[in-house]
Amino acid sequence: MGYPYRRYWRYPFYPMPLYPPFMPPYPPSPEDELRMLEDYKRELEAELKDLEEELKSVEARIEELRKTLGQKG
């Protein structure tokens, strides 16, 4: 028969780590917010331009396929 305390020394107790409390970020200054919004607007405009080009290429392919199907049928 083993010692009754044997199972306890196999698994030592590790205390929960203490983390500092979460600090919410400070609100940006109006100048910083304006700069961030202008950057975001430029990114959106560039993305819109890319999407318009993609849409044009898709429309051209649709027309090409319609002509091909019209000639075969």
WOHU-V989512 format. One record per residue. N is the residue number from 1. RES is the residue in one small letter. SS is DSSP state (a for helix, b for strand, c for the rest). OMEGA is omega in whole degrees, -180 to 180 (999 if undefined). D_CENTER is the distance of its C-alpha to the mean C-alpha in Angstrom with 1 decimal. Layout:
n=(N & N)
res=(RES & RES)
ss=(SS & SS)
omega=(OMEGA & OMEGA)
d_center=(D_CENTER & D_CENTER)
This chain:
n=(1 & 2 & 3 & 4 & 5 & 6 & 7 & 8 & 9 & 10 & 11 & 12 & 13 & 14 & 15 & 16 & 17 & 18 & 19 & 20 & 21 & 22 & 23 & 24 & 25 & 26 & 27 & 28 & 29 & 30 & 31 & 32 & 33 & 34 & 35 & 36 & 37 & 38 & 39 & 40 & 41 & 42 & 43 & 44 & 45 & 46 & 47 & 48 & 49 & 50 & 51 & 52 & 53 & 54 & 55 & 56 & 57 & 58 & 59 & 60 & 61 & 62 & 63 & 64 & 65 & 66 & 67 & 68 & 69 & 70 & 71 & 72 & 73)
res=(m & g & y & p & y & r & r & y & w & r & y & p & f & y & p & m & p & l & y & p & p & f & m & p & p & y & p & p & s & p & e & d & e & l & r & m & l & e & d & y & k & r & e & l & e & a & e & l & k & d & l & e & e & e & l & k & s & v & e & a & r & i & e & e & l & r & k & t & l & g & q & k & g)
ss=(c & c & c & c & c & a & a & a & a & a & c & c & c & c & c & c & c & c & c & c & c & c & c & c & c & c & c & c & c & a & a & a & a & a & a & a & a & a & a & a & a & a & a & a & a & a & a & a & a & a & a & a & a & a & a & a & a & a & a & a & a & a & a & a & a & a & a & a & a & a & a & a & c)
omega=(-177 & 178 & -176 & -178 & -174 & -178 & -177 & -177 & 177 & -175 & -178 & -180 & 175 & -178 & 177 & 177 & 179 & 179 & 177 & -180 & -180 & 177 & 179 & -179 & 178 & 177 & -178 & 176 & 179 & 179 & 179 & 180 & 178 & 179 & 179 & -180 & 178 & 177 & 180 & 179 & 178 & 178 & 179 & 178 & 178 & 178 & 178 & 179 & 178 & -180 & 178 & 177 & 178 & 179 & 178 & -180 & 177 & 178 & 178 & 179 & 178 & 179 & 179 & 179 & 178 & 178 & 179 & 179 & 178 & 180 & -180 & -173 & 999)
d_center=(58.5 & 55.7 & 55.1 & 53.3 & 51.0 & 49.9 & 46.6 & 45.4 & 45.7 & 43.5 & 40.4 & 40.3 & 38.7 & 35.4 & 34.7 & 31.3 & 29.6 & 29.5 & 26.3 & 26.6 & 25.6 & 22.2 & 22.7 & 20.6 & 19.8 & 22.5 & 21.9 & 21.7 & 25.0 & 25.6 & 25.7 & 22.3 & 20.8 & 22.6 & 21.4 & 17.7 & 18.2 & 20.2 & 17.6 & 15.0 & 17.9 & 18.6 & 15.1 & 15.4 & 19.0 & 18.2 & 15.7 & 18.5 & 21.0 & 19.3 & 19.0 & 22.6 & 23.8 & 22.1 & 23.8 & 27.1 & 27.0 & 26.3 & 29.2 & 31.4 & 30.9 & 31.6 & 34.8 & 35.7 & 35.4 & 37.4 & 40.2 & 40.3 & 40.6 & 43.1 & 45.3 & 45.3 & 46.0)
